[in-house]
Amino acid sequence: GISGLIGQVLNSKSMFKTPAIWFLSGLILTPFIYGLFVQPEIELNASPLMMIVAGLLVGFGTRLGSGCTSGHGICGISRLSKRSIIATMT
């Protein structure tokens, strides 16, 4: 998933030669470009600092758990991976 791509980019010696960087750049830039043309209907009450901290905690958790719950649940359980079944139940 996305956490794996971020890990791949951060561990890469040549960041811009990794195709994942372009995909991740699109994920980050697209909402801002979209916001230039469309009035957002969602109002966030969280501070930018709290959103950054929350994102870092989620990223830490996915690295600690070797993937996110949905990745384990969808891909891991379909492969009958014992580790993914336990991670999803946990």
HTML snippet that shows the backbone in 3Dmol.js (N, CA, C, O; Angstrom):
<script src="https://3Dmol.org/build/3Dmol-min.js"></script>
<div id="view" style="width:600px;height:400px;position:relative"></div>
<script>
const pdb = `
ATOM      1  N   GLY A   1       0.806  -1.183   0.000  1.00  0.00           N
ATOM      2  CA  GLY A   1       0.000   0.000   0.000  1.00  0.00           C
ATOM      3  C   GLY A   1       0.855   1.255   0.000  1.00  0.00           C
ATOM      4  O   GLY A   1       2.034   1.231  -0.353  1.00  0.00           O
ATOM      5  N   ILE A   2       0.246   2.321   0.394  1.00  0.00           N
ATOM      6  CA  ILE A   2       0.912   3.619   0.396  1.00  0.00           C
ATOM      7  C   ILE A   2       2.090   3.622   1.363  1.00  0.00           C
ATOM      8  O   ILE A   2       3.142   4.179   1.046  1.00  0.00           O
ATOM      9  N   SER A   3       1.932   3.012   2.534  1.00  0.00           N
ATOM     10  CA  SER A   3       3.046   2.997   3.492  1.00  0.00           C
ATOM     11  C   SER A   3       4.249   2.267   2.912  1.00  0.00           C
ATOM     12  O   SER A   3       5.387   2.659   3.170  1.00  0.00           O
ATOM     13  N   GLY A   4       4.021   1.223   2.139  1.00  0.00           N
ATOM     14  CA  GLY A   4       5.121   0.513   1.480  1.00  0.00           C
ATOM     15  C   GLY A   4       5.810   1.377   0.438  1.00  0.00           C
ATOM     16  O   GLY A   4       7.034   1.351   0.311  1.00  0.00           O
ATOM     17  N   LEU A   5       5.014   2.150  -0.316  1.00  0.00           N
ATOM     18  CA  LEU A   5       5.601   3.054  -1.309  1.00  0.00           C
ATOM     19  C   LEU A   5       6.431   4.147  -0.652  1.00  0.00           C
ATOM     20  O   LEU A   5       7.508   4.491  -1.138  1.00  0.00           O
ATOM     21  N   ILE A   6       5.934   4.690   0.446  1.00  0.00           N
ATOM     22  CA  ILE A   6       6.682   5.724   1.159  1.00  0.00           C
ATOM     23  C   ILE A   6       7.987   5.145   1.692  1.00  0.00           C
ATOM     24  O   ILE A   6       9.036   5.784   1.605  1.00  0.00           O
ATOM     25  N   GLY A   7       7.924   3.939   2.240  1.00  0.00           N
ATOM     26  CA  GLY A   7       9.136   3.280   2.713  1.00  0.00           C
ATOM     27  C   GLY A   7      10.122   3.037   1.586  1.00  0.00           C
ATOM     28  O   GLY A   7      11.329   3.198   1.764  1.00  0.00           O
ATOM     29  N   GLN A   8       9.612   2.650   0.428  1.00  0.00           N
ATOM     30  CA  GLN A   8      10.463   2.416  -0.737  1.00  0.00           C
ATOM     31  C   GLN A   8      11.154   3.705  -1.173  1.00  0.00           C
ATOM     32  O   GLN A   8      12.343   3.699  -1.490  1.00  0.00           O
ATOM     33  N   VAL A   9      10.415   4.799  -1.188  1.00  0.00           N
ATOM     34  CA  VAL A   9      10.986   6.086  -1.593  1.00  0.00           C
ATOM     35  C   VAL A   9      12.010   6.564  -0.571  1.00  0.00           C
ATOM     36  O   VAL A   9      13.080   7.043  -0.946  1.00  0.00           O
ATOM     37  N   LEU A  10      11.695   6.439   0.714  1.00  0.00           N
ATOM     38  CA  LEU A  10      12.612   6.916   1.747  1.00  0.00           C
ATOM     39  C   LEU A  10      13.877   6.074   1.835  1.00  0.00           C
ATOM     40  O   LEU A  10      14.922   6.577   2.248  1.00  0.00           O
ATOM     41  N   ASN A  11      13.801   4.797   1.454  1.00  0.00           N
ATOM     42  CA  ASN A  11      14.972   3.923   1.493  1.00  0.00           C
ATOM     43  C   ASN A  11      15.757   3.939   0.189  1.00  0.00           C
ATOM     44  O   ASN A  11      16.820   3.325   0.094  1.00  0.00           O
ATOM     45  N   SER A  12      15.242   4.632  -0.806  1.00  0.00           N
ATOM     46  CA  SER A  12      15.867   4.651  -2.117  1.00  0.00           C
ATOM     47  C   SER A  12      17.075   5.584  -2.134  1.00  0.00           C
ATOM     48  O   SER A  12      17.029   6.685  -1.585  1.00  0.00           O
ATOM     49  N   LYS A  13      18.164   5.128  -2.777  1.00  0.00           N
ATOM     50  CA  LYS A  13      19.350   5.977  -2.897  1.00  0.00           C
ATOM     51  C   LYS A  13      19.120   7.093  -3.902  1.00  0.00           C
ATOM     52  O   LYS A  13      19.660   8.190  -3.761  1.00  0.00           O
ATOM     53  N   SER A  14      18.320   6.809  -4.912  1.00  0.00           N
ATOM     54  CA  SER A  14      18.018   7.812  -5.928  1.00  0.00           C
ATOM     55  C   SER A  14      16.506   8.007  -5.965  1.00  0.00           C
ATOM     56  O   SER A  14      15.793   7.353  -6.727  1.00  0.00           O
ATOM     57  N   MET A  15      16.044   8.913  -5.133  1.00  0.00           N
ATOM     58  CA  MET A  15      14.614   9.091  -4.916  1.00  0.00           C
ATOM     59  C   MET A  15      13.831   9.346  -6.205  1.00  0.00           C
ATOM     60  O   MET A  15      12.752   8.780  -6.379  1.00  0.00           O
ATOM     61  N   PHE A  16      14.334  10.169  -7.097  1.00  0.00           N
ATOM     62  CA  PHE A  16      13.559  10.564  -8.263  1.00  0.00           C
ATOM     63  C   PHE A  16      13.615   9.540  -9.398  1.00  0.00           C
ATOM     64  O   PHE A  16      12.918   9.696 -10.401  1.00  0.00           O
ATOM     65  N   LYS A  17      14.425   8.509  -9.254  1.00  0.00           N
ATOM     66  CA  LYS A  17      14.427   7.431 -10.241  1.00  0.00           C
ATOM     67  C   LYS A  17      13.404   6.361  -9.888  1.00  0.00           C
ATOM     68  O   LYS A  17      13.119   5.485 -10.704  1.00  0.00           O
ATOM     69  N   THR A  18      12.852   6.421  -8.692  1.00  0.00           N
ATOM     70  CA  THR A  18      11.838   5.468  -8.255  1.00  0.00           C
ATOM     71  C   THR A  18      10.476   5.939  -8.758  1.00  0.00           C
ATOM     72  O   THR A  18      10.066   7.058  -8.446  1.00  0.00           O
ATOM     73  N   PRO A  19       9.755   5.105  -9.537  1.00  0.00           N
ATOM     74  CA  PRO A  19       8.441   5.528 -10.044  1.00  0.00           C
ATOM     75  C   PRO A  19       7.451   5.866  -8.930  1.00  0.00           C
ATOM     76  O   PRO A  19       6.514   6.634  -9.149  1.00  0.00           O
ATOM     77  N   ALA A  20       7.649   5.305  -7.752  1.00  0.00           N
ATOM     78  CA  ALA A  20       6.721   5.544  -6.652  1.00  0.00           C
ATOM     79  C   ALA A  20       6.680   7.018  -6.253  1.00  0.00           C
ATOM     80  O   ALA A  20       5.641   7.499  -5.802  1.00  0.00           O
ATOM     81  N   ILE A  21       7.775   7.736  -6.408  1.00  0.00           N
ATOM     82  CA  ILE A  21       7.804   9.151  -6.020  1.00  0.00           C
ATOM     83  C   ILE A  21       6.804   9.962  -6.829  1.00  0.00           C
ATOM     84  O   ILE A  21       6.193  10.894  -6.307  1.00  0.00           O
ATOM     85  N   TRP A  22       6.635   9.617  -8.091  1.00  0.00           N
ATOM     86  CA  TRP A  22       5.689  10.350  -8.940  1.00  0.00           C
ATOM     87  C   TRP A  22       4.255  10.039  -8.539  1.00  0.00           C
ATOM     88  O   TRP A  22       3.402  10.926  -8.551  1.00  0.00           O
ATOM     89  N   PHE A  23       3.984   8.795  -8.185  1.00  0.00           N
ATOM     90  CA  PHE A  23       2.646   8.421  -7.718  1.00  0.00           C
ATOM     91  C   PHE A  23       2.323   9.145  -6.412  1.00  0.00           C
ATOM     92  O   PHE A  23       1.237   9.703  -6.256  1.00  0.00           O
ATOM     93  N   LEU A  24       3.274   9.133  -5.476  1.00  0.00           N
ATOM     94  CA  LEU A  24       3.056   9.805  -4.193  1.00  0.00           C
ATOM     95  C   LEU A  24       2.930  11.309  -4.364  1.00  0.00           C
ATOM     96  O   LEU A  24       2.138  11.947  -3.670  1.00  0.00           O
ATOM     97  N   SER A  25       3.702  11.884  -5.281  1.00  0.00           N
ATOM     98  CA  SER A  25       3.580  13.327  -5.553  1.00  0.00           C
ATOM     99  C   SER A  25       2.188  13.666  -6.056  1.00  0.00           C
ATOM    100  O   SER A  25       1.613  14.687  -5.678  1.00  0.00           O
ATOM    101  N   GLY A  26       1.651  12.805  -6.909  1.00  0.00           N
ATOM    102  CA  GLY A  26       0.286  13.013  -7.396  1.00  0.00           C
ATOM    103  C   GLY A  26      -0.740  12.937  -6.276  1.00  0.00           C
ATOM    104  O   GLY A  26      -1.701  13.705  -6.259  1.00  0.00           O
ATOM    105  N   LEU A  27      -0.538  12.012  -5.338  1.00  0.00           N
ATOM    106  CA  LEU A  27      -1.460  11.902  -4.201  1.00  0.00           C
ATOM    107  C   LEU A  27      -1.447  13.158  -3.343  1.00  0.00           C
ATOM    108  O   LEU A  27      -2.476  13.562  -2.802  1.00  0.00           O
ATOM    109  N   ILE A  28      -0.285  13.765  -3.226  1.00  0.00           N
ATOM    110  CA  ILE A  28      -0.163  14.962  -2.387  1.00  0.00           C
ATOM    111  C   ILE A  28      -0.658  16.213  -3.117  1.00  0.00           C
ATOM    112  O   ILE A  28      -1.349  17.042  -2.525  1.00  0.00           O
ATOM    113  N   LEU A  29      -0.312  16.351  -4.383  1.00  0.00           N
ATOM    114  CA  LEU A  29      -0.635  17.570  -5.128  1.00  0.00           C
ATOM    115  C   LEU A  29      -2.078  17.643  -5.632  1.00  0.00           C
ATOM    116  O   LEU A  29      -2.646  18.731  -5.717  1.00  0.00           O
ATOM    117  N   THR A  30      -2.666  16.514  -5.960  1.00  0.00           N
ATOM    118  CA  THR A  30      -4.008  16.508  -6.554  1.00  0.00           C
ATOM    119  C   THR A  30      -5.060  17.221  -5.704  1.00  0.00           C
ATOM    120  O   THR A  30      -5.834  18.002  -6.257  1.00  0.00           O
ATOM    121  N   PRO A  31      -5.131  16.993  -4.381  1.00  0.00           N
ATOM    122  CA  PRO A  31      -6.146  17.724  -3.596  1.00  0.00           C
ATOM    123  C   PRO A  31      -5.978  19.235  -3.649  1.00  0.00           C
ATOM    124  O   PRO A  31      -6.962  19.974  -3.643  1.00  0.00           O
ATOM    125  N   PHE A  32      -4.730  19.696  -3.703  1.00  0.00           N
ATOM    126  CA  PHE A  32      -4.493  21.141  -3.768  1.00  0.00           C
ATOM    127  C   PHE A  32      -4.937  21.708  -5.120  1.00  0.00           C
ATOM    128  O   PHE A  32      -5.542  22.778  -5.181  1.00  0.00           O
ATOM    129  N   ILE A  33      -4.639  20.995  -6.186  1.00  0.00           N
ATOM    130  CA  ILE A  33      -5.062  21.427  -7.517  1.00  0.00           C
ATOM    131  C   ILE A  33      -6.578  21.401  -7.623  1.00  0.00           C
ATOM    132  O   ILE A  33      -7.183  22.324  -8.168  1.00  0.00           O
ATOM    133  N   TYR A  34      -7.190  20.349  -7.104  1.00  0.00           N
ATOM    134  CA  TYR A  34      -8.648  20.220  -7.099  1.00  0.00           C
ATOM    135  C   TYR A  34      -9.282  21.382  -6.325  1.00  0.00           C
ATOM    136  O   TYR A  34     -10.305  21.931  -6.734  1.00  0.00           O
ATOM    137  N   GLY A  35      -8.656  21.745  -5.204  1.00  0.00           N
ATOM    138  CA  GLY A  35      -9.173  22.828  -4.374  1.00  0.00           C
ATOM    139  C   GLY A  35      -9.135  24.184  -5.062  1.00  0.00           C
ATOM    140  O   GLY A  35      -9.877  25.089  -4.681  1.00  0.00           O
ATOM    141  N   LEU A  36      -8.285  24.337  -6.066  1.00  0.00           N
ATOM    142  CA  LEU A  36      -8.241  25.596  -6.808  1.00  0.00           C
ATOM    143  C   LEU A  36      -9.494  25.797  -7.662  1.00  0.00           C
ATOM    144  O   LEU A  36      -9.876  26.931  -7.950  1.00  0.00           O
ATOM    145  N   PHE A  37     -10.127  24.700  -8.062  1.00  0.00           N
ATOM    146  CA  PHE A  37     -11.264  24.772  -8.979  1.00  0.00           C
ATOM    147  C   PHE A  37     -12.608  24.464  -8.341  1.00  0.00           C
ATOM    148  O   PHE A  37     -13.646  24.854  -8.877  1.00  0.00           O
ATOM    149  N   VAL A  38     -12.611  23.784  -7.226  1.00  0.00           N
ATOM    150  CA  VAL A  38     -13.865  23.349  -6.588  1.00  0.00           C
ATOM    151  C   VAL A  38     -13.855  23.780  -5.129  1.00  0.00           C
ATOM    152  O   VAL A  38     -12.850  23.624  -4.435  1.00  0.00           O
ATOM    153  N   GLN A  39     -14.964  24.316  -4.672  1.00  0.00           N
ATOM    154  CA  GLN A  39     -15.099  24.713  -3.274  1.00  0.00           C
ATOM    155  C   GLN A  39     -15.248  23.448  -2.416  1.00  0.00           C
ATOM    156  O   GLN A  39     -16.191  22.681  -2.617  1.00  0.00           O
ATOM    157  N   PRO A  40     -14.339  23.220  -1.471  1.00  0.00           N
ATOM    158  CA  PRO A  40     -14.436  22.008  -0.652  1.00  0.00           C
ATOM    159  C   PRO A  40     -15.680  22.022   0.226  1.00  0.00           C
ATOM    160  O   PRO A  40     -16.079  23.063   0.748  1.00  0.00           O
ATOM    161  N   GLU A  41     -16.286  20.845   0.379  1.00  0.00           N
ATOM    162  CA  GLU A  41     -17.489  20.712   1.201  1.00  0.00           C
ATOM    163  C   GLU A  41     -17.162  20.245   2.602  1.00  0.00           C
ATOM    164  O   GLU A  41     -18.032  20.244   3.473  1.00  0.00           O
ATOM    165  N   ILE A  42     -15.923  19.850   2.833  1.00  0.00           N
ATOM    166  CA  ILE A  42     -15.519  19.337   4.136  1.00  0.00           C
ATOM    167  C   ILE A  42     -14.716  20.415   4.857  1.00  0.00           C
ATOM    168  O   ILE A  42     -13.815  21.028   4.284  1.00  0.00           O
ATOM    169  N   GLU A  43     -15.054  20.628   6.106  1.00  0.00           N
ATOM    170  CA  GLU A  43     -14.319  21.588   6.914  1.00  0.00           C
ATOM    171  C   GLU A  43     -13.580  20.831   8.007  1.00  0.00           C
ATOM    172  O   GLU A  43     -14.197  20.113   8.794  1.00  0.00           O
ATOM    173  N   LEU A  44     -12.261  20.989   8.059  1.00  0.00           N
ATOM    174  CA  LEU A  44     -11.456  20.314   9.058  1.00  0.00           C
ATOM    175  C   LEU A  44     -11.272  21.219  10.267  1.00  0.00           C
ATOM    176  O   LEU A  44     -10.945  22.398  10.136  1.00  0.00           O
ATOM    177  N   ASN A  45     -11.487  20.647  11.439  1.00  0.00           N
ATOM    178  CA  ASN A  45     -11.327  21.416  12.667  1.00  0.00           C
ATOM    179  C   ASN A  45     -10.007  21.114  13.363  1.00  0.00           C
ATOM    180  O   ASN A  45      -9.686  21.735  14.376  1.00  0.00           O
ATOM    181  N   ALA A  46      -9.242  20.170  12.831  1.00  0.00           N
ATOM    182  CA  ALA A  46      -7.964  19.806  13.441  1.00  0.00           C
ATOM    183  C   ALA A  46      -6.876  20.773  12.989  1.00  0.00           C
ATOM    184  O   ALA A  46      -6.906  21.290  11.872  1.00  0.00           O
ATOM    185  N   SER A  47      -5.929  21.003  13.867  1.00  0.00           N
ATOM    186  CA  SER A  47      -4.811  21.876  13.506  1.00  0.00           C
ATOM    187  C   SER A  47      -3.865  21.118  12.574  1.00  0.00           C
ATOM    188  O   SER A  47      -3.800  19.889  12.621  1.00  0.00           O
ATOM    189  N   PRO A  48      -3.135  21.842  11.732  1.00  0.00           N
ATOM    190  CA  PRO A  48      -2.170  21.174  10.852  1.00  0.00           C
ATOM    191  C   PRO A  48      -1.138  20.348  11.627  1.00  0.00           C
ATOM    192  O   PRO A  48      -0.724  19.285  11.165  1.00  0.00           O
ATOM    193  N   LEU A  49      -0.722  20.831  12.799  1.00  0.00           N
ATOM    194  CA  LEU A  49       0.242  20.082  13.608  1.00  0.00           C
ATOM    195  C   LEU A  49      -0.339  18.739  14.048  1.00  0.00           C
ATOM    196  O   LEU A  49       0.344  17.717  13.988  1.00  0.00           O
ATOM    197  N   MET A  50      -1.599  18.739  14.492  1.00  0.00           N
ATOM    198  CA  MET A  50      -2.234  17.485  14.918  1.00  0.00           C
ATOM    199  C   MET A  50      -2.389  16.521  13.753  1.00  0.00           C
ATOM    200  O   MET A  50      -2.256  15.310  13.930  1.00  0.00           O
ATOM    201  N   MET A  51      -2.669  17.044  12.563  1.00  0.00           N
ATOM    202  CA  MET A  51      -2.801  16.177  11.394  1.00  0.00           C
ATOM    203  C   MET A  51      -1.453  15.558  11.023  1.00  0.00           C
ATOM    204  O   MET A  51      -1.398  14.396  10.622  1.00  0.00           O
ATOM    205  N   ILE A  52      -0.371  16.321  11.153  1.00  0.00           N
ATOM    206  CA  ILE A  52       0.965  15.801  10.877  1.00  0.00           C
ATOM    207  C   ILE A  52       1.344  14.729  11.899  1.00  0.00           C
ATOM    208  O   ILE A  52       1.865  13.675  11.536  1.00  0.00           O
ATOM    209  N   VAL A  53       1.081  15.002  13.173  1.00  0.00           N
ATOM    210  CA  VAL A  53       1.379  14.023  14.225  1.00  0.00           C
ATOM    211  C   VAL A  53       0.570  12.745  14.003  1.00  0.00           C
ATOM    212  O   VAL A  53       1.103  11.643  14.134  1.00  0.00           O
ATOM    213  N   ALA A  54      -0.704  12.887  13.671  1.00  0.00           N
ATOM    214  CA  ALA A  54      -1.545  11.714  13.419  1.00  0.00           C
ATOM    215  C   ALA A  54      -1.024  10.913  12.236  1.00  0.00           C
ATOM    216  O   ALA A  54      -1.000   9.683  12.286  1.00  0.00           O
ATOM    217  N   GLY A  55      -0.608  11.590  11.178  1.00  0.00           N
ATOM    218  CA  GLY A  55      -0.057  10.903  10.016  1.00  0.00           C
ATOM    219  C   GLY A  55       1.223  10.158  10.343  1.00  0.00           C
ATOM    220  O   GLY A  55       1.432   9.040   9.873  1.00  0.00           O
ATOM    221  N   LEU A  56       2.079  10.769  11.145  1.00  0.00           N
ATOM    222  CA  LEU A  56       3.323  10.108  11.550  1.00  0.00           C
ATOM    223  C   LEU A  56       3.041   8.885  12.418  1.00  0.00           C
ATOM    224  O   LEU A  56       3.713   7.863  12.283  1.00  0.00           O
ATOM    225  N   LEU A  57       2.058   8.980  13.302  1.00  0.00           N
ATOM    226  CA  LEU A  57       1.700   7.827  14.139  1.00  0.00           C
ATOM    227  C   LEU A  57       1.131   6.685  13.301  1.00  0.00           C
ATOM    228  O   LEU A  57       1.446   5.521  13.548  1.00  0.00           O
ATOM    229  N   VAL A  58       0.311   7.003  12.332  1.00  0.00           N
ATOM    230  CA  VAL A  58      -0.220   5.970  11.438  1.00  0.00           C
ATOM    231  C   VAL A  58       0.910   5.329  10.648  1.00  0.00           C
ATOM    232  O   VAL A  58       0.956   4.108  10.499  1.00  0.00           O
ATOM    233  N   GLY A  59       1.818   6.153  10.143  1.00  0.00           N
ATOM    234  CA  GLY A  59       2.965   5.626   9.409  1.00  0.00           C
ATOM    235  C   GLY A  59       3.833   4.726  10.271  1.00  0.00           C
ATOM    236  O   GLY A  59       4.288   3.678   9.813  1.00  0.00           O
ATOM    237  N   PHE A  60       4.068   5.124  11.514  1.00  0.00           N
ATOM    238  CA  PHE A  60       4.837   4.297  12.436  1.00  0.00           C
ATOM    239  C   PHE A  60       4.130   2.969  12.689  1.00  0.00           C
ATOM    240  O   PHE A  60       4.764   1.914  12.709  1.00  0.00           O
ATOM    241  N   GLY A  61       2.830   3.029  12.879  1.00  0.00           N
ATOM    242  CA  GLY A  61       2.061   1.803  13.127  1.00  0.00           C
ATOM    243  C   GLY A  61       2.071   0.843  11.958  1.00  0.00           C
ATOM    244  O   GLY A  61       2.150  -0.371  12.146  1.00  0.00           O
ATOM    245  N   THR A  62       1.991   1.381  10.747  1.00  0.00           N
ATOM    246  CA  THR A  62       2.001   0.497   9.579  1.00  0.00           C
ATOM    247  C   THR A  62       3.377  -0.127   9.371  1.00  0.00           C
ATOM    248  O   THR A  62       3.474  -1.266   8.914  1.00  0.00           O
ATOM    249  N   ARG A  63       4.436   0.600   9.700  1.00  0.00           N
ATOM    250  CA  ARG A  63       5.780   0.010   9.599  1.00  0.00           C
ATOM    251  C   ARG A  63       5.979  -1.035  10.690  1.00  0.00           C
ATOM    252  O   ARG A  63       6.574  -2.085  10.448  1.00  0.00           O
ATOM    253  N   LEU A  64       5.486  -0.748  11.881  1.00  0.00           N
ATOM    254  CA  LEU A  64       5.611  -1.683  12.994  1.00  0.00           C
ATOM    255  C   LEU A  64       4.835  -2.971  12.717  1.00  0.00           C
ATOM    256  O   LEU A  64       5.293  -4.064  13.050  1.00  0.00           O
ATOM    257  N   GLY A  65       3.652  -2.831  12.103  1.00  0.00           N
ATOM    258  CA  GLY A  65       2.809  -3.981  11.811  1.00  0.00           C
ATOM    259  C   GLY A  65       3.058  -4.598  10.447  1.00  0.00           C
ATOM    260  O   GLY A  65       2.327  -5.497  10.032  1.00  0.00           O
ATOM    261  N   SER A  66       4.081  -4.127   9.745  1.00  0.00           N
ATOM    262  CA  SER A  66       4.411  -4.613   8.397  1.00  0.00           C
ATOM    263  C   SER A  66       3.240  -4.474   7.438  1.00  0.00           C
ATOM    264  O   SER A  66       2.982  -5.367   6.631  1.00  0.00           O
ATOM    265  N   GLY A  67       2.539  -3.367   7.526  1.00  0.00           N
ATOM    266  CA  GLY A  67       1.427  -3.091   6.621  1.00  0.00           C
ATOM    267  C   GLY A  67       0.215  -2.612   7.387  1.00  0.00           C
ATOM    268  O   GLY A  67       0.137  -2.756   8.607  1.00  0.00           O
ATOM    269  N   CYS A  68      -0.730  -2.043   6.660  1.00  0.00           N
ATOM    270  CA  CYS A  68      -1.937  -1.542   7.309  1.00  0.00           C
ATOM    271  C   CYS A  68      -2.975  -2.656   7.443  1.00  0.00           C
ATOM    272  O   CYS A  68      -2.866  -3.701   6.801  1.00  0.00           O
ATOM    273  N   THR A  69      -3.959  -2.426   8.265  1.00  0.00           N
ATOM    274  CA  THR A  69      -4.985  -3.430   8.515  1.00  0.00           C
ATOM    275  C   THR A  69      -5.720  -3.812   7.240  1.00  0.00           C
ATOM    276  O   THR A  69      -5.991  -4.992   7.015  1.00  0.00           O
ATOM    277  N   SER A  70      -6.048  -2.838   6.405  1.00  0.00           N
ATOM    278  CA  SER A  70      -6.775  -3.169   5.175  1.00  0.00           C
ATOM    279  C   SER A  70      -5.903  -3.973   4.226  1.00  0.00           C
ATOM    280  O   SER A  70      -6.397  -4.869   3.541  1.00  0.00           O
ATOM    281  N   GLY A  71      -4.613  -3.665   4.175  1.00  0.00           N
ATOM    282  CA  GLY A  71      -3.710  -4.444   3.332  1.00  0.00           C
ATOM    283  C   GLY A  71      -3.600  -5.879   3.802  1.00  0.00           C
ATOM    284  O   GLY A  71      -3.645  -6.812   3.000  1.00  0.00           O
ATOM    285  N   HIS A  72      -3.456  -6.051   5.113  1.00  0.00           N
ATOM    286  CA  HIS A  72      -3.424  -7.406   5.667  1.00  0.00           C
ATOM    287  C   HIS A  72      -4.761  -8.106   5.435  1.00  0.00           C
ATOM    288  O   HIS A  72      -4.805  -9.282   5.076  1.00  0.00           O
ATOM    289  N   GLY A  73      -5.849  -7.361   5.644  1.00  0.00           N
ATOM    290  CA  GLY A  73      -7.176  -7.967   5.517  1.00  0.00           C
ATOM    291  C   GLY A  73      -7.520  -8.369   4.097  1.00  0.00           C
ATOM    292  O   GLY A  73      -8.067  -9.448   3.874  1.00  0.00           O
ATOM    293  N   ILE A  74      -7.210  -7.526   3.145  1.00  0.00           N
ATOM    294  CA  ILE A  74      -7.583  -7.813   1.757  1.00  0.00           C
ATOM    295  C   ILE A  74      -6.575  -8.736   1.089  1.00  0.00           C
ATOM    296  O   ILE A  74      -6.942  -9.773   0.536  1.00  0.00           O
ATOM    297  N   CYS A  75      -5.310  -8.357   1.142  1.00  0.00           N
ATOM    298  CA  CYS A  75      -4.290  -9.143   0.420  1.00  0.00           C
ATOM    299  C   CYS A  75      -3.788 -10.322   1.232  1.00  0.00           C
ATOM    300  O   CYS A  75      -3.642 -11.425   0.706  1.00  0.00           O
ATOM    301  N   GLY A  76      -3.523 -10.094   2.505  1.00  0.00           N
ATOM    302  CA  GLY A  76      -2.937 -11.148   3.331  1.00  0.00           C
ATOM    303  C   GLY A  76      -3.866 -12.307   3.597  1.00  0.00           C
ATOM    304  O   GLY A  76      -3.471 -13.467   3.486  1.00  0.00           O
ATOM    305  N   ILE A  77      -5.108 -11.996   3.952  1.00  0.00           N
ATOM    306  CA  ILE A  77      -6.058 -13.075   4.235  1.00  0.00           C
ATOM    307  C   ILE A  77      -6.384 -13.850   2.964  1.00  0.00           C
ATOM    308  O   ILE A  77      -6.589 -15.062   3.022  1.00  0.00           O
ATOM    309  N   SER A  78      -6.435 -13.175   1.813  1.00  0.00           N
ATOM    310  CA  SER A  78      -6.713 -13.890   0.562  1.00  0.00           C
ATOM    311  C   SER A  78      -5.571 -14.848   0.202  1.00  0.00           C
ATOM    312  O   SER A  78      -5.777 -15.808  -0.542  1.00  0.00           O
ATOM    313  N   ARG A  79      -4.362 -14.586   0.732  1.00  0.00           N
ATOM    314  CA  ARG A  79      -3.230 -15.498   0.523  1.00  0.00           C
ATOM    315  C   ARG A  79      -3.116 -16.508   1.657  1.00  0.00           C
ATOM    316  O   ARG A  79      -2.195 -17.325   1.682  1.00  0.00           O
ATOM    317  N   LEU A  80      -4.063 -16.448   2.599  1.00  0.00           N
ATOM    318  CA  LEU A  80      -4.088 -17.312   3.778  1.00  0.00           C
ATOM    319  C   LEU A  80      -2.816 -17.149   4.631  1.00  0.00           C
ATOM    320  O   LEU A  80      -2.298 -18.117   5.187  1.00  0.00           O
ATOM    321  N   SER A  81      -2.336 -15.921   4.716  1.00  0.00           N
ATOM    322  CA  SER A  81      -1.151 -15.622   5.517  1.00  0.00           C
ATOM    323  C   SER A  81      -1.540 -15.597   6.995  1.00  0.00           C
ATOM    324  O   SER A  81      -2.398 -14.815   7.406  1.00  0.00           O
ATOM    325  N   LYS A  82      -0.906 -16.455   7.786  1.00  0.00           N
ATOM    326  CA  LYS A  82      -1.208 -16.504   9.225  1.00  0.00           C
ATOM    327  C   LYS A  82      -0.901 -15.168   9.887  1.00  0.00           C
ATOM    328  O   LYS A  82      -1.661 -14.698  10.733  1.00  0.00           O
ATOM    329  N   ARG A  83       0.220 -14.558   9.497  1.00  0.00           N
ATOM    330  CA  ARG A  83       0.602 -13.267  10.072  1.00  0.00           C
ATOM    331  C   ARG A  83      -0.447 -12.204   9.787  1.00  0.00           C
ATOM    332  O   ARG A  83      -0.768 -11.398  10.661  1.00  0.00           O
ATOM    333  N   SER A  84      -0.991 -12.194   8.554  1.00  0.00           N
ATOM    334  CA  SER A  84      -2.003 -11.203   8.196  1.00  0.00           C
ATOM    335  C   SER A  84      -3.313 -11.455   8.917  1.00  0.00           C
ATOM    336  O   SER A  84      -3.998 -10.507   9.301  1.00  0.00           O
ATOM    337  N   ILE A  85      -3.667 -12.700   9.103  1.00  0.00           N
ATOM    338  CA  ILE A  85      -4.898 -13.026   9.828  1.00  0.00           C
ATOM    339  C   ILE A  85      -4.783 -12.532  11.273  1.00  0.00           C
ATOM    340  O   ILE A  85      -5.718 -11.936  11.807  1.00  0.00           O
ATOM    341  N   ILE A  86      -3.646 -12.780  11.893  1.00  0.00           N
ATOM    342  CA  ILE A  86      -3.432 -12.318  13.277  1.00  0.00           C
ATOM    343  C   ILE A  86      -3.390 -10.795  13.339  1.00  0.00           C
ATOM    344  O   ILE A  86      -3.965 -10.200  14.250  1.00  0.00           O
ATOM    345  N   ALA A  87      -2.720 -10.159  12.385  1.00  0.00           N
ATOM    346  CA  ALA A  87      -2.646  -8.695  12.369  1.00  0.00           C
ATOM    347  C   ALA A  87      -4.023  -8.077  12.189  1.00  0.00           C
ATOM    348  O   ALA A  87      -4.333  -7.066  12.818  1.00  0.00           O
ATOM    349  N   THR A  88      -4.852  -8.671  11.340  1.00  0.00           N
ATOM    350  CA  THR A  88      -6.199  -8.135  11.110  1.00  0.00           C
ATOM    351  C   THR A  88      -7.065  -8.315  12.353  1.00  0.00           C
ATOM    352  O   THR A  88      -7.819  -7.413  12.718  1.00  0.00           O
ATOM    353  N   MET A  89      -6.965  -9.455  12.995  1.00  0.00           N
ATOM    354  CA  MET A  89      -7.761  -9.693  14.219  1.00  0.00           C
ATOM    355  C   MET A  89      -7.309  -8.772  15.358  1.00  0.00           C
ATOM    356  O   MET A  89      -8.117  -8.339  16.179  1.00  0.00           O
ATOM    357  N   THR A  90      -6.011  -8.484  15.391  1.00  0.00           N
ATOM    358  CA  THR A  90      -5.484  -7.631  16.465  1.00  0.00           C
ATOM    359  C   THR A  90      -5.955  -6.205  16.279  1.00  0.00           C
ATOM    360  O   THR A  90      -5.618  -5.334  17.081  1.00  0.00           O
TER     361      THR A  90
END
`;
const viewer = $3Dmol.createViewer("view");
viewer.addModel(pdb, "pdb");
viewer.setStyle({}, {cartoon: {color: "spectrum"}});
viewer.zoomTo();
viewer.render();
</script>
